[in-house]
Amino acid sequence: MNMNLFLTGGTGFLGTELASLLVRQPETALYVLVRAANKEEAIHRLRALWHHDPALTAAIGQSVHPLYGDFIVN
């Protein structure tokens, strides 16, 4: 079954752990919201924060799709 998941908080401790579990699921695409000015900065930020998990880092651009921006609720 194909799954597309949107993850906020993916750069934090819990979000990183959750992302690590999700990228190991077959046919799962993970869209991660990252505070960044552009896509390159978002990719760089994820790689820097996820460097301890080679499988997670390798998934960036494959099954992990960084979405740059911010989500603010007033």
Residue pairs with C-beta under 8 A, 6 or more apart in sequence:
1 27
2 27
2 28
2 29
3 25
3 27
3 28
3 29
4 28
4 29
4 31
5 22
5 28
5 29
5 30
5 31
6 31
6 33
7 15
7 18
7 19
7 22
7 30
7 31
7 32
7 33
8 15
8 33
8 71
9 15
10 16
10 18
10 19
10 30
10 32
10 33
10 34
10 46
11 32
11 34
11 35
11 45
11 46
11 49
15 32
16 49
16 50
16 53
16 56
19 30
19 32
19 50
19 56
19 64
20 53
20 55
20 56
22 28
22 30
23 30
23 55
23 56
23 59
23 63
23 64
24 55
28 63
29 63
29 65
30 59
30 63
30 64
30 65
31 65
31 67
32 46
32 64
32 65
32 66
32 67
33 67
33 69
33 70
33 71
34 42
34 45
34 46
34 66
34 67
34 68
34 69
35 45
35 68
35 69
35 70
36 42
36 44
36 45
36 66
36 68
36 69
37 68
38 68
39 66
39 68
41 68
42 66
42 67
42 68
43 60
43 61
43 66
45 66
46 57
46 60
46 64
46 66
47 57
47 60
50 56
50 57
50 60
51 57
56 64
60 66
